[in-house]
Amino acid sequence: MPPLISICIPAYKNTDYLSVLLQSVAVQTFRDFEVVVSDDSPTDEVETLCSAYAAQFPLQYVRNAPPKGSPANWNHGIRLATGKWIKIMHDDDWFAHERSLEVYAATIERYPEADFIYAGYNDIENGKIIGTRIPDPALTKRLSRNPLDLFIRNFIGNPSTTLIRNTRNEWYDEALKWVVDFEFYIRCLQTMTLQEIPEVLVCVGIHPGQITQAVFRRPEVEIPENLHMLNGIGPHILKRLLVYDYYWRLFRNLGMRDLASVGRHIRLDKLPPAIVRMLRWQFRIPLPVLRIGALSKCFMAISYLNYRILH
């Protein structure tokens, strides 16, 4: 009989945080789960740590040789999972209390139509809570009507906050690292029913070694990934003002000043014509002026209206 929930942990050397996560799993009151650890580490520390918990709950450990990297390692864990629901947990996140899985499971039972569940979380840095996010039911309804509203902000959080029905059809895009989670959410929410849990169930560890910290404001990462996402969903989404504004701010914040500078990070023939026109608008405006928020919004609105007149 497959378990209700598969807790999939993509691991890489991070045993200090991973031990906190595994201990938070061990004390859960809900027990109909399995743990799948997919390990990219070059040494035995993660395997040794997992062996210490193997008698406390069902645990499948797999060493990847060669390492798969992120997010391929996330997908590998999902493929190994046998549960009806997938609970990704990054190895530097952990359950907020012993009833976290019980609350997730109760939500499955209470909302049988749901396919995609997300919960509140605390951001933890150096042992202190530096932020808390509680899902808003009104926001869930908004995202259900239009998943593209995630371009305003990733309202869901990182994958550790989510519990997703195991359809064997949904995978993280392995070409991405920076926008991998919210691109996945947008795809999922095209067909899945979203349900929030207005309670903190997960703690998210914040530290300098995270991938998101390493790729922030790096044009060689952000430009190709965001264009890959745009071309994958379809450039027609630029007709939504909030999406147009997202890409306007992307290129502004990266300080792109001509097509040649953009072309150092992506082939120019991969740029949709609407993005090329947007960039030419931006290039006419001095960067210090663009950095003034209100003025940038005005210029963006004019550029957008010009685009919509043509489309």
Sequence and secondary structure as in RCSB ss.txt:
>XXXX:A:sequence
MPPLISICIPAYKNTDYLSVLLQSVAVQTFRDFEVVVSDDSPTDEVETLCSAYAAQFPLQYVRNAPPKGSPANWN
HGIRLATGKWIKIMHDDDWFAHERSLEVYAATIERYPEADFIYAGYNDIENGKIIGTRIPDPALTKRLSRNPLDL
FIRNFIGNPSTTLIRNTRNEWYDEALKWVVDFEFYIRCLQTMTLQEIPEVLVCVGIHPGQITQAVFRRPEVEIPE
NLHMLNGIGPHILKRLLVYDYYWRLFRNLGMRDLASVGRHIRLDKLPPAIVRMLRWQFRIPLPVLRIGALSKCFM
AISYLNYRILH
>XXXX:A:secstr
   SEEEEEEE S HHHHHHHHHHHHT S   EEEEEEE  SSSHHHHHHHTTTTTS EEEEE SS   TTHHHH
HHHHH  SSEEEE  TTEEESSTTHHHHHHHHHHH TT SEEEEEEEEEETTEEEEEE   HHHHHHHHH GGGG
GT   S SGGGEEEE  S     TT SSSHHHHHHHHHTTTS EEEEEEEEEEEE  TTSHHHHHTT HHHHHHH
HHHHHHHH GGGGGSHHHHHHHHHHHHHTT  SHHHHHTTS GGGS HHHHHHHHHHHTS HHHHTSHHHHHHHH
HHHHHHHHHH 
